[in-house]
Amino acid sequence: MVRFGVYYPEIASMNQDKKRGARNTQGNKKDEIEEIDPRIVIIGQELRKLRMEKGYTNYEHFAYDSGLSRNQYWRLEKGQNFKISSLLRILDNHGVTLKEFFERFDEI
């Protein structure tokens, strides 16, 4: 690495090691398959049903109207891990209480 016109081989070597480590770490993450809890998937499916019942055919429009990022809402519907605060914001937007939402699961 060159700083202020001076070459520092130790820093260059450290940077190369960091880059190699990062590549190896990323490679390992790709090989790992994350198991999704089926209960979270069901919650995502129910959120999608609520959205559709409210007349939103596009999740992006609903996310925008709910004050959530499109990516965050997409992850919720796909059953990826989420924050309870996000779930509460969505339920508030639908006018559904936690009790009403989880009563839907008695039918499943």
SEPA-134393 format. One record per residue (C-alpha): residue in one letter; x, y, z; residue number from 1; chain. Coordinates in Angstrom, 1 decimal, padded with zeros to 4 digits. Example, Ala and Ser with C-alpha at 12.3 -4.5 7.8 and 13.67 -1.06 7.14 Angstrom:
! residues 2
+-----+--------+--------+--------+-----+-------+
| res |   east |  north |     up |   n | chain |
+-----+--------+--------+--------+-----+-------+
|   A |  012.3 | -004.5 |  007.8 |   1 |     A |
|   S |  013.7 | -001.1 |  007.1 |   2 |     A |
+-----+--------+--------+--------+-----+-------+
This chain:
! residues 108
+-----+--------+--------+--------+-----+-------+
| res |   east |  north |     up |   n | chain |
+-----+--------+--------+--------+-----+-------+
|   M |  000.0 |  000.0 |  000.0 |   1 |     A |
|   V |  001.2 |  003.5 | -000.8 |   2 |     A |
|   R |  000.5 |  006.3 |  001.6 |   3 |     A |
|   F |  001.9 |  009.8 |  001.2 |   4 |     A |
|   G |  004.2 |  008.5 | -001.6 |   5 |     A |
|   V |  005.7 |  005.8 |  000.7 |   6 |     A |
|   Y |  005.2 |  002.0 |  000.1 |   7 |     A |
|   Y |  004.2 |  000.0 |  003.2 |   8 |     A |
|   P |  004.5 | -003.7 |  002.4 |   9 |     A |
|   E |  003.2 | -004.8 |  005.8 |  10 |     A |
|   I | -000.1 | -002.9 |  005.2 |  11 |     A |
|   A | -000.4 | -004.3 |  001.7 |  12 |     A |
|   S |  000.1 | -007.8 |  003.0 |  13 |     A |
|   M | -002.5 | -007.3 |  005.8 |  14 |     A |
|   N | -005.1 | -006.0 |  003.3 |  15 |     A |
|   Q | -004.5 | -009.0 |  001.0 |  16 |     A |
|   D | -005.1 | -011.4 |  004.0 |  17 |     A |
|   K | -008.3 | -009.6 |  004.8 |  18 |     A |
|   K | -009.6 | -009.9 |  001.3 |  19 |     A |
|   R | -008.8 | -013.6 |  001.1 |  20 |     A |
|   G | -010.5 | -014.2 |  004.5 |  21 |     A |
|   A | -013.6 | -012.3 |  003.3 |  22 |     A |
|   R | -013.8 | -014.4 |  000.1 |  23 |     A |
|   N | -013.5 | -017.6 |  002.1 |  24 |     A |
|   T | -016.2 | -016.4 |  004.6 |  25 |     A |
|   Q | -018.6 | -015.5 |  001.8 |  26 |     A |
|   G | -018.0 | -018.8 |  000.1 |  27 |     A |
|   N | -018.9 | -020.6 |  003.3 |  28 |     A |
|   K | -022.1 | -018.6 |  003.8 |  29 |     A |
|   K | -023.2 | -019.5 |  000.3 |  30 |     A |
|   D | -022.7 | -023.2 |  001.1 |  31 |     A |
|   E | -024.8 | -023.0 |  004.2 |  32 |     A |
|   I | -028.5 | -023.6 |  003.8 |  33 |     A |
|   E | -030.6 | -021.7 |  006.4 |  34 |     A |
|   E | -033.6 | -023.7 |  007.6 |  35 |     A |
|   I | -036.7 | -021.6 |  007.7 |  36 |     A |
|   D | -039.1 | -022.2 |  010.6 |  37 |     A |
|   P | -042.4 | -023.3 |  009.1 |  38 |     A |
|   R | -044.4 | -021.2 |  011.6 |  39 |     A |
|   I | -042.7 | -018.0 |  010.3 |  40 |     A |
|   V | -043.6 | -019.1 |  006.7 |  41 |     A |
|   I | -047.3 | -019.5 |  007.8 |  42 |     A |
|   I | -047.2 | -016.0 |  009.3 |  43 |     A |
|   G | -045.8 | -014.6 |  006.0 |  44 |     A |
|   Q | -048.6 | -016.4 |  004.1 |  45 |     A |
|   E | -051.2 | -014.9 |  006.4 |  46 |     A |
|   L | -049.8 | -011.4 |  005.9 |  47 |     A |
|   R | -050.0 | -011.9 |  002.2 |  48 |     A |
|   K | -053.6 | -012.9 |  002.5 |  49 |     A |
|   L | -054.4 | -009.8 |  004.6 |  50 |     A |
|   R | -052.7 | -007.7 |  002.0 |  51 |     A |
|   M | -054.7 | -009.2 | -000.8 |  52 |     A |
|   E | -057.9 | -008.9 |  001.1 |  53 |     A |
|   K | -057.3 | -005.2 |  001.5 |  54 |     A |
|   G | -057.0 | -004.9 | -002.3 |  55 |     A |
|   Y | -053.2 | -004.6 | -002.7 |  56 |     A |
|   T | -052.1 | -007.0 | -005.4 |  57 |     A |
|   N | -048.6 | -005.6 | -005.4 |  58 |     A |
|   Y | -046.6 | -005.9 | -002.2 |  59 |     A |
|   E | -044.5 | -002.9 | -003.1 |  60 |     A |
|   H | -047.4 | -000.5 | -003.0 |  61 |     A |
|   F | -048.6 | -001.9 |  000.4 |  62 |     A |
|   A | -045.0 | -001.6 |  001.8 |  63 |     A |
|   Y | -044.8 |  002.0 |  000.7 |  64 |     A |
|   D | -048.3 |  002.8 |  002.2 |  65 |     A |
|   S | -047.3 |  001.1 |  005.4 |  66 |     A |
|   G | -044.0 |  003.0 |  005.8 |  67 |     A |
|   L | -041.8 | -000.2 |  005.3 |  68 |     A |
|   S | -039.1 | -000.8 |  002.8 |  69 |     A |
|   R | -040.1 | -003.0 | -000.1 |  70 |     A |
|   N | -037.3 | -005.4 |  000.8 |  71 |     A |
|   Q | -038.3 | -005.6 |  004.5 |  72 |     A |
|   Y | -041.9 | -006.4 |  003.6 |  73 |     A |
|   W | -040.9 | -008.9 |  001.0 |  74 |     A |
|   R | -038.8 | -010.8 |  003.6 |  75 |     A |
|   L | -041.9 | -010.9 |  005.9 |  76 |     A |
|   E | -044.1 | -012.4 |  003.3 |  77 |     A |
|   K | -041.5 | -014.9 |  002.3 |  78 |     A |
|   G | -041.2 | -016.2 |  005.8 |  79 |     A |
|   Q | -037.7 | -014.8 |  006.6 |  80 |     A |
|   N | -037.0 | -013.6 |  010.1 |  81 |     A |
|   F | -038.5 | -010.3 |  011.1 |  82 |     A |
|   K | -039.0 | -007.9 |  013.9 |  83 |     A |
|   I | -042.2 | -007.9 |  016.0 |  84 |     A |
|   S | -042.4 | -004.1 |  015.5 |  85 |     A |
|   S | -042.7 | -004.7 |  011.8 |  86 |     A |
|   L | -045.5 | -007.2 |  012.3 |  87 |     A |
|   L | -047.3 | -004.7 |  014.6 |  88 |     A |
|   R | -047.0 | -001.9 |  012.1 |  89 |     A |
|   I | -048.5 | -004.1 |  009.3 |  90 |     A |
|   L | -051.3 | -005.3 |  011.5 |  91 |     A |
|   D | -052.1 | -001.7 |  012.5 |  92 |     A |
|   N | -052.2 | -000.8 |  008.9 |  93 |     A |
|   H | -054.7 | -003.6 |  008.3 |  94 |     A |
|   G | -056.7 | -002.6 |  011.4 |  95 |     A |
|   V | -056.2 | -006.1 |  012.9 |  96 |     A |
|   T | -055.2 | -006.8 |  016.5 |  97 |     A |
|   L | -052.6 | -009.4 |  017.5 |  98 |     A |
|   K | -055.4 | -011.5 |  018.9 |  99 |     A |
|   E | -057.4 | -011.4 |  015.7 | 100 |     A |
|   F | -054.4 | -012.2 |  013.6 | 101 |     A |
|   F | -053.3 | -015.2 |  015.6 | 102 |     A |
|   E | -056.9 | -016.5 |  015.8 | 103 |     A |
|   R | -056.6 | -017.1 |  012.1 | 104 |     A |
|   F | -054.0 | -019.8 |  013.0 | 105 |     A |
|   D | -056.6 | -021.9 |  014.8 | 106 |     A |
|   E | -058.0 | -022.7 |  011.4 | 107 |     A |
|   I | -054.7 | -023.8 |  010.0 | 108 |     A |
+-----+--------+--------+--------+-----+-------+
